[in-house]
Amino acid sequence: MLVDTQPATHQHVPAAPEVRDAWVNSQLVGVMMDNLGSTLLLGGLSLPILVYLMAGEVSTPALVLWTAAMLISLVLRFRLIGIYRLRYDSVDGPQRQAFIERYGWSWPAIGLLWGGPVALSYLQASFITQFVCALLVVGQGLVTLAAYSAYRPIYRSYTNALSLSALIGLVLATVLYFDRTDPLQTTALFAVLVVFWALLQMAGVRLHQVYRSSFELQFSNQELIDSLTLQTRASLRAVSTKNRFLASAAHDLRQPVHALSLYADWLASEPEMARDIAPRILQSTRAINELFDSLFDLTRIDAGNYKVRLQHVEVHKLFADIALQFEPVAAGKQLRLRTRAQPITLWSDPVVLRRILGNLVSNALRHTTRGGVLLALRRRQDMVVFEVWDTGVGIAREHQQAIFQEFFRVSQHQGTEDSLGLGLTIVSKLATLMGYQLALQSEASRGSVFRVMLPAYTQQDGAADPQPTVVAPG
């Protein structure tokens, strides 16, 4: 059998703000870690210069202690870069955030250490040494502005620690060597440090906003690219589906049209055969009409123009109409068509419901050569179930999912040779349109049962036990 189902349209759902923020933050951490090597190089070059200048001019134990702490911090810094490259460089999101939460303390710690030369040299070393120490502290602040401002929490904690360490060092040196202090000079240094601290914070905020805006734009662009890619693929699938649909419809239409042409030529050449040819012409015409009706139905459903009109539907009368419609088909194949209806009323669209059940009955009769077809209604606690049973060829288990895919045809199936292939397509689409569930149970060579399940609230009245009705005995 040939089943046409419209491929699902995969719509791109915009990422939640927290997903975007997590991705952006992970990229900012990546930028900061990429720049960490430059600060490590600057620190490695600055340390011997500072030690050389301060040696012999400041307290030797304090200088040794500070130098040892700096060496340890530089080694740990180098190891930190290795850990990041090995474990976190190729991942995004929560993993990088976990890395920062685990090792974030190291940035303010190194900031405190870099403020140490102020406490060691101020009012103790020569003017040149003090100037170089202050210059390197300022340089550390400026370098970290470019290196760490991408990730603001780390930059803020580092610059706060660096500035606070320098201020504390200035205060301690002023207290310890008060007799050497020039109040005006000390006040000016305090003011310069505070201003420098404030400028670092303001510049860091602005540079961070530039980084963040850049990555947010990159994220949005990637979302747009993904959305366009999905839409392009969906469009290509839709075009491919429509092309195959038209090819299949043209193939199905060609056979009855060609037969109709042959019958017309035959009738023109042998008018006395009209009695034999007329039924065949009617059969071909009926097949063409059925195909066009199905095509129009599918077009209306796909275009969203199929309007549902809900009203009361008497099931007993609906079954009688369907049985009357398919009685000639069943009788012509010497099959028995039975209905088992319950005298209840449903709230549904009678045209849609009749189309669903009619196509299922037509499909069952087409693929059944002996036995019969049963159209029944069962009531369950939470739903009303229409069932169409047949004793036909059945559907193998490996095909039961595939038959609802587009243009699937079970090879060597009785009844597929002249099938228009749109009946089950319409059933599937109309069931989806109405919010009904569609189920199949089948066994090869033993028959099938299709079930259409309606919510229980569609039922209006209750009634007694069902009464079987034989419509077309074989």
N, C-alpha and C positions, 0 to 999 in steps of 0.2 A: 504494500500500500504506500501511497505517496503522501507525506505529511509536510505541510509548509507551516513553519512557525517563524514569526518575526524574531530575529536575533535580539537578545537583550541589549539595551543601550546602557553602556557603563558611563555614568555621569561622574565627572571629577568633583569630589567634595572638598571644598577648601579646608586646609588644615586648621585645627583649633589654635587659638592664640598661644596656649601653653606649649603646643608642639613647635610652633614657630620660634617662641622665645628660647626653648631648650636648644633648638638647632643653632640659633644665632649666638647664644652664649657659648656653645661648644666651639663655634668658629672663632669667637673672640679669644677664648682660651688658647686655641691653636695659634693665633697670631702672636699672643703674648709669649708662648713657649718658643715660637720660632725666633723671637727677638731676645730670648734669654741668653743665648750664646754671646751676643755682643756685649751685654753687661758683664758677663763672666770674663770676657777678654779684657775689658776695661779695668775690672777689678784686679785681674792678675797682673796687668801692667802697672797699675797705680800703687799696689801694695809695696813693692820694693822701693819705689821712689819715696813714699811716705816714711818707711822705716829708716831709709838712709838719711833723710833730712832730720828726723826726730831723734835719731841715735845720739846720745851724749848731751842732748838739750832738754830732754824730759825724763821723767822717772823711769828708770830702766825696768823694774819689775812690772810696772803698768804697761810699758811698751811691749814687753815680752808676752804678757798675758793677752793683750789686744791682738798682737800679731798671730799668736797661736789660735785664738778664736777666729780670726779672719781666714787663716789657712784651712781650718776645719770647715768653715762655712763655704769656702770656694770648692773644696773637695766634695762636700755634700751637694753643692749646686751642680757640679759636673755629673755626679751620680743621678741627680734628679732629672737632668736632661736625658740621660740614658734610659731611665725608667719610663719616661714619657715616650721617647721614640720607640721603645720596644713594645709597650703595652697599650698606649693610648693614642698614638699618632694616627692610626688607621680607623679609629672608632669615633662616633659622634654621640652627642646627647648626654645621658646620665653617667656614662663611664667617665667622661672628662670632668663632669661636675664632681664625681666621687674623688677623682684625683686631686682636684683643688681643695676639697674639704679635708683630705688626708694630709696634704703637704702645704696648705696655705699659710700655716704658721711661720714657715721659713722666710717668707718675704719681709714681714715686719721685724723678724729677728735680724736679718742682714741689714735692714734699714737702721736699726739701733746701733749695730756695729760700725756702720759707715759714719755715723755722727760722732764716734769716739775721738777722732783726731782733734776735734774742737776742744774737748775737755783736756786732752793731753797737751796741746800746744799753746792754748790761749794764756797769755801772761807768763809763759814759761820759756818758750822757744824764741828764736830770733824772729824779727819781723818777716823775713823772707819765708821762713818755715810756716809761720802762721798764715801768711798770704797763700802759700801753695796748698796748705791743708784746707783753707776756706774755699779756694778755687776748685779743688777736687770734690769737695762736698757739693758745691754748686753744680759741678759737672755731673755728679751722680744724679742729682735731681733732674737735670736737663735730659740726660740719657734715658732715665726711666720714664720721662714724659713720652718719649717716642716708643719705648720698649713695652711698658706696662699699661699705658692708658687704654689699650683696647679692652681690657677686662677691668672695669672700674673698681670692684671691691678690693682686688689685689693692689692696684695702683694707689687707692686711697689709704690702705693700711700701710703700704711701704712709705709713701711720702709723709704720712703722719708720724711714723716711727723715726724717719730720718730727720725731720724738722724738730720733733720733740727731743730727740737725742742731742742735736746740736744746741738747742735752747738750754737743756739741762746742763750740758757741758759748759756752756757759757756762764750759767748761774753758779755752778760749783767752783769754776776757776775764779770767778769774781769774789766768792765768799772766802776761798782759801788764800787768795793773794790780793786781799782787799787793799793793802798798802800800795800795790802797784796799779791800782785801778784808776782809770780816768772816767769819771761818771758820764761825761758827755759822749766819750767814745763808746762806752759800754751801752749806753742808751741807744746810740745810733746803730750799733750792731744788733741789738734786740729788735729795733724797728725794721732793719733790713731783713733779718731772718723771718719775722712775722709776715712782711710784705711778700718775700720770696715764697713762703709757705702758701699764702693766699693765691699768688699768681700760679703756682704749680697746680693747685686745686682747680682753679677756673680753667686753665689751659687743658688740664686733664679731662674735665667734663666736656669741653667742646670737641676735643679730639676723639673722645669716646663716642660722642654722638655721631661724628662722621663715620667711624668704624661701624657702629650699630646700624646707621641708616644704609650704609653700603651693603651690609649682609642682609638686612631686611628686604632691600630691593632685589638682591640676588635670589632670595627665597621666593619672593613674589614672582619674579621672572621665571624661576624654575617651575613654580606651580602653574603659571600660564603656559609654559612649554608643555608640561605634562597634560594639561587640559586640552590644548590644541592637538597633541599627539593622540589622545584618546578619541577626541572628536573626529580626527582624520581617519583613524582606524575604523571607527564606527561608521563613518560615511562610506569608506571603501567597502566595508562588509555589507552595508545597505545596498550599495550599487551592485555588488556581486550577487546579493540575494535577489534583487529585482531582476537582474539579467537572467539568472537561472530560473526565476519564477516565470518570466515571460517566455523563455525557451521551453519550459515545461508546459505552460499553458498553450503555446503555439503547437507543440507536439500533440497535446491532447485534443486540441481543436481541429488539427489537420485530418485526423482519422474520420470523424463524423461528417466533416465538410466534404472530404473526398468521396466517402460513401454516398452522400446525398447527391453529389454530381454524377456518380455512376448510375444511381437509381433514376435520376432525371433523364439521362441519355437513354437508358434502357426503356423507360416509359415512352420516350419520344419515338423510339424505333419499333417498339412492340406495345401499342396501346392496349391490346387484349390482355396484357399481364398486369393491368392496373390493380386488380384485387390482390395479387401476391406482392406487388411492389409497394403499395400504399402503406401497409404496416411498417415496412422497413424505413420508408421515408419519415414516417411519424417518429419512429424510434431514433433516427439520426437527428431529427429536429429537436426532439426532447433532450437528447444528450447535449446539443449545442446550447439550448436554453438553460439547462442545469449548470453548464460551465460558466456561462455569462452571469447567472444569478450568484454563483459562488464567487466569481471574480468581483462583482459589485459589492457583495457582502464584505469580502476581505478589504477592499479599498475603503469602504466606509469605516470599518473598524480601525484600520491602521491610521486613517486620517482623523480619527476621533469624532466622526460625524454620525456614529451609530447611536441614536437617542433611545434610551431605555424608558419605557412607559409602564410603570408598575400598576397593577390592578389585581383583582381577585381572579384566580385561575382554578376552575373545577377540574381536578385531576381525572375524574372518571370520563368527563367529556373530552378532555385533551387526549386521553388514551384512545377513545373511540375514533377521533379524527385521524390520529396517526395510523391506527389499524386500517381504517377505510382507505387511506392514501396508499398503503403498502400491500394491501390485500392482493391486487393483481400480480405484483412482483413475486410474492410468496407462492401464490397459486401457480404461476408460470414455471417456477422451479420445483414444484411439488414439495414445498416446505410448509411446516405448520407455524403460523404466527399467533402467539398467545399474548394476552395482557392480563396482568393481575393488579387491578386498581383498587384503591381505597377511596371511599366517598368523602374526601376531604378537600378543603379549599386552601390554596397557597397564595401568598402575596408575592407576585413575580410579574415579569413581562411575558405574556402568553406567546408572542411571536418569537422571542429569543428562546424560551423554553421549548417550544415546538421545534424550532430549528435545531437545537442541541439534540433532543431525543430523536427527531427524524433522521438526522445524519448518522447517529449511532445505529439506529435500526437499519438504515440503508446500507451502512458499512457491514453490519452483521449478515444481512441477506446476501450481499455481494460475495462474501467469503465463506458461505455455507452452501454445501451441495446436498446434504442429507440431514434429516432430523428437523430442527426448527429453531425459532428465535422467540425469546420471552422478554417482554417489557413489563417490569414490575416496580412497585413502590413499597419501600419498607420504612417504618418509623422507628427511630432509635431515641434514646433519652435526650441526646443533645443535637440531633439532626434528622432531616428527612432525606432518604436515599433513593434515587432512581437507579434501577439496574437494567442493563440490556445483556441478556445471556444468549449465547449461540453455541451450536455444536459444529462449528466450522473448523478451518485448518489450524486455528490457534496461532499463537506467536511464541517463538522460542524465547527462553529467558534472556539470552544475550541480545535480543532485539527489542525487549520491552521498554528500555529507556530510549533506544535510538529511534523508535517510530514517532516520537514526538519532536525529533529534530527535523530540520528543514530538508525536504526533498528526499527523505529516506524511503527506499522501496525494498521490501522483502522479496528476494529473488524467488521465482518459481512458486509464487503464492497464487492460489486459485482466486480469480477475480481481479487481480491487478492488471491484467492485460488490457481491459477496457475501462479501468478506473480513471476518473478525472483527477483523483488524488487530492481533493480539497476538502472533503467532508470532515475528516478528523482535525484538520487545520482550523476550520470554522468552529468546531466543538471546543477546541482548546482556547481559542481567542474569546469566544462568547462566554465560556465558563469563567475565564479571568475577568472579563468585563463585568460580570454579575457578582463576582466574589465567591463563586462556587468552587468546590474542590472536585478534581477529576482524578479517578484512580482506575488502574487496570490490573486484572488478574487473569493470567492465561497460561495454557499449557499446549505445546505443539501437538497438533493432530487430535486434540480433545476439545477445543473450543476456548472461548474467551468470555469475560464478563467486564463490562465497563460500568463504573459507578459515578454518578453525579450527586454530590453531597451538598445539600442546602442547610443553612443554619435553622435550628428548631423554631426560631421566632418568625420564620416565614409561614409557618403553619397557622391557619385560621380556625379550623374546626377539627374535631375528632370524630371518629366513626368506628364502626364495627369491623369484623374480620374481613379480609379481602375476598373477593369472589373471582375465580378464574373465568376468563372468557376466551373461547377458541374462535379466532377470526377467520383463518384460512387453513382448513384441514388439508393435509396432504393426500 
